[in-house]
Structure formats: structure tokens, C-alpha cells
Amino acid sequence: QVQLVESGGGLVQAGGSLRLSCAASGSTGSIKRFGWYRRAPGKQRELVATISSGGSTNYADSVKGRFTISRDNAANTVYLQMSSLEPEDTAVYYCNVLAGSLWYTNDYWGQGTQVTVSS
């Protein structure tokens, strides 16, 4: 089992920045990948960014060049640095972990943190 606690959401004006954090606890040695997803009002949840255990990153086209995902392996924490925020970035942001072994992978989610970007 992996437990995730997110922090760092809030209200920011367009063009501003925020940094989200997600601290993992429990069976952190089994973590394969960290990710951030978001769900905007009236829309489906979408992938924002992922970072593998080896440090490889992947971003949604809509956030490339503006968001940066990083991880502190010693602290079992993943970050999402968000810059040049736009009202369209308003959503609940969820931390996600894929964890397991060679034979299985489990999916874990944080409780979500609200990000609101005002125009």
C-alpha cells in the first residue's frame, strides 16, 4: 500500500506560478512511476505529467514548456512546478502512483488539491 498526501494548491492570477507537492508513504520501494492528473469542471480527468523511477518525464501537450515534474527520491516526494498559469489550468490536481513488482502493478491516488487560476 502507498499513501499519498498532496499540498500546494490555491488561487493564483493568470501568468502566476504554483508548486504542488505529493509525499508518498508506505511501500515506497515499490513505486514505478509518479504522475499528476487533473479534472476540470465538467471535463474528464486528464494526464498532466509523469516521471518514471529512472527520471524519464512525459507531459501533456497543453502544459509543455510551462509545467515541470520532478521527484526527490530520498523524500519520496514528487513536485509539479506550474508557471505561466492560465484560467484553463483551473482543476483539481491529483497525484498518482503506479507501484508493484514484476508481476503486478497497483494504482494509488491522492485526495486532490484545487488549483484556481483567475483571469
Salt bridges, closest charged atoms under 4 A:
GLU46 OE2 - ARG38 NE 2.62
ASP61 OD1 - LYS64 NZ 3.15
GLU86 OE2 - ARG66 NE 3.91
ASP89 OD1 - ARG38 NH1 2.96
ASP89 OD2 - ARG66 NH1 2.73
